[in-house]
Amino acid sequence: MLKGKKFNIWVKLLFIIVQASFLLAYAWKGQWEWGVLSVMVATTLLLIWAYLHYHIHDIGLKLKPTLIAGVSLIAGSFITFALQVELGLSAVLASSAVGILAYLVYKISKDTNNIHIAAYCGSFIGMTSMIRATDYFTLILASVLGACVYIFARNVFNGVGGKLGSIAFISICLTLYFLL
């Protein structure tokens, strides 16, 4: 298991690679809008600087809470997607319903592992447009990748807004990259 400085380096390297891959994907498309590209490069450089100066505290992986978080994320994405496909709810309503349900389960069970946060992250994955994710196989792959990223980044950028949405975005992008 990676601890201390090695853990920090690998997590930071992962985030830098993901950010750089989005920049390269934009450049690869050949749509060179210099204003947008320069903002993206500046943002990437600022993020790399922030990653290098941010210390991540490793709390270690415990098997049971890790599995529960992964299953909660996958369940949240499936329920959200099913509410959209089967019941015709909008993505926002389906995600908010899953968020409320996850919070109620959290309050009733007095869970200390914060599984409601993982389920809410999964609901963002489940909000994926049905134009992009046309079947449940795509959702399975995105959910499993999302669970892996969520578990790996569980202690990164705590208190920073947008973490769950970013995890969902990364998992959907990786899924579509693998499927296309």
C-alpha positions in Angstrom: 0.0 0.0 0.0 1.3 3.4 -0.9 1.8 5.8 2.1 3.0 9.3 2.7 5.0 10.9 -0.1 4.5 8.1 -2.6 0.7 8.2 -2.2 0.8 12.0 -2.7 2.9 11.7 -5.9 0.7 9.0 -7.5 -2.6 10.8 -6.8 -1.2 14.1 -8.0 0.2 12.4 -11.1 -3.2 10.8 -11.9 -4.9 14.2 -11.7 -2.3 15.9 -13.9 -2.6 13.1 -16.5 -6.4 13.4 -16.6 -6.2 17.2 -16.9 -3.6 17.0 -19.6 -5.5 14.4 -21.5 -8.5 16.7 -21.8 -6.3 19.4 -23.1 -4.7 17.0 -25.6 -8.1 15.7 -26.7 -9.2 19.3 -27.5 -6.0 20.0 -29.4 -6.3 16.6 -31.2 -9.7 17.5 -32.7 -8.0 20.3 -34.7 -10.4 23.0 -33.6 -7.8 25.5 -32.7 -9.6 28.4 -31.1 -6.6 30.2 -29.7 -8.6 32.0 -26.9 -10.1 28.8 -25.6 -6.9 26.9 -26.0 -4.9 29.5 -24.1 -7.4 29.6 -21.2 -7.2 25.7 -21.1 -3.4 25.8 -21.0 -3.3 28.5 -18.3 -5.8 26.5 -16.3 -3.8 23.3 -16.7 -0.6 25.0 -15.6 -2.4 26.5 -12.5 -3.9 23.1 -11.6 -0.5 21.5 -11.9 1.0 24.1 -9.6 -1.9 23.5 -7.2 -1.5 19.8 -7.3 2.2 20.0 -6.5 1.6 22.3 -3.5 -1.4 20.4 -2.1 -0.7 17.7 0.6 -3.0 14.7 0.6 -3.6 12.9 3.9 -3.8 9.1 3.5 -6.3 7.4 5.8 -5.7 4.0 4.3 -8.1 1.6 2.5 -10.4 -0.5 4.7 -12.1 -3.2 2.7 -15.7 -3.1 4.1 -16.2 0.7 3.9 -14.5 0.8 0.5 -16.8 -1.9 -0.9 -19.9 -0.3 0.6 -18.9 3.1 -1.0 -18.4 1.4 -4.4 -21.7 -0.4 -4.2 -23.5 2.8 -3.1 -22.0 4.7 -6.0 -23.1 2.0 -8.5 -26.6 1.8 -7.0 -27.0 5.6 -7.1 -26.1 5.7 -10.8 -28.4 2.8 -11.7 -31.3 4.2 -9.8 -30.9 7.7 -11.4 -30.6 6.2 -14.9 -33.5 3.9 -14.4 -35.7 6.8 -13.1 -34.9 8.6 -16.3 -35.3 5.7 -18.7 -38.2 3.8 -17.1 -40.2 6.6 -15.5 -39.3 9.4 -17.8 -38.1 11.8 -15.1 -35.7 14.5 -16.0 -32.0 14.0 -15.1 -32.2 16.7 -12.4 -35.3 15.3 -10.7 -33.9 11.7 -10.8 -30.6 12.8 -9.3 -32.3 14.9 -6.6 -34.6 11.9 -5.7 -31.6 9.7 -5.3 -29.8 12.3 -3.2 -32.8 12.6 -0.9 -33.2 8.8 -0.7 -29.5 8.3 0.1 -29.6 11.0 2.8 -32.6 9.4 4.4 -30.9 6.0 4.4 -27.8 7.7 5.9 -29.9 9.4 8.7 -31.9 6.3 9.5 -29.0 3.9 9.5 -26.6 6.3 11.3 -23.9 5.3 8.9 -20.4 6.5 9.7 -18.9 5.7 6.3 -20.8 8.5 4.5 -22.3 6.2 1.9 -24.8 8.8 0.9 -22.0 10.9 -0.6 -21.0 8.0 -2.8 -24.6 7.4 -3.8 -25.0 11.1 -4.7 -21.8 10.9 -6.8 -23.3 7.9 -8.6 -26.4 9.9 -9.3 -24.3 12.4 -11.3 -23.0 9.4 -13.4 -26.6 8.3 -13.8 -27.5 11.8 -15.1 -25.6 11.0 -18.3 -27.5 11.9 -21.5 -29.2 8.9 -23.0 -27.8 10.0 -26.3 -24.3 9.2 -25.0 -25.1 6.3 -22.7 -27.6 4.3 -24.7 -27.6 1.1 -22.6 -27.0 -0.3 -19.2 -23.6 -1.7 -20.2 -22.2 1.8 -20.7 -23.6 2.7 -17.3 -22.0 -0.4 -15.7 -18.6 0.6 -17.1 -19.0 4.2 -16.1 -20.2 3.3 -12.6 -17.3 0.9 -12.0 -14.8 3.4 -13.2 -16.5 6.1 -11.1 -16.3 3.9 -8.0 -12.6 3.3 -8.6 -11.9 7.1 -9.0 -14.2 7.9 -6.0 -12.3 5.4 -3.8 -8.9 6.5 -5.0 -9.7 10.2 -4.6 -11.7 9.9 -1.4 -9.3 12.1 0.5 -8.4 14.5 -2.3 -9.7 18.1 -2.4 -12.0 17.7 0.6 -14.1 20.8 1.1 -13.6 21.9 -2.5 -16.8 22.2 -4.5 -17.3 20.2 -7.6 -15.4 17.0 -6.5 -18.3 14.6 -7.1 -19.3 16.1 -10.4 -15.7 16.0 -11.5 -15.5 12.3 -10.6 -18.6 11.6 -12.6 -17.3 13.6 -15.5 -14.0 11.7 -15.5 -15.7 8.3 -15.3 -18.1 9.2 -18.2 -15.3 10.6 -20.4 -13.1 7.5 -19.7 -16.0 5.2 -20.5 -16.8 6.9 -23.8 -13.1 6.9 -24.6 -13.0 3.1 -24.1 -16.2 2.5 -26.1 -15.4 4.7 -29.0 
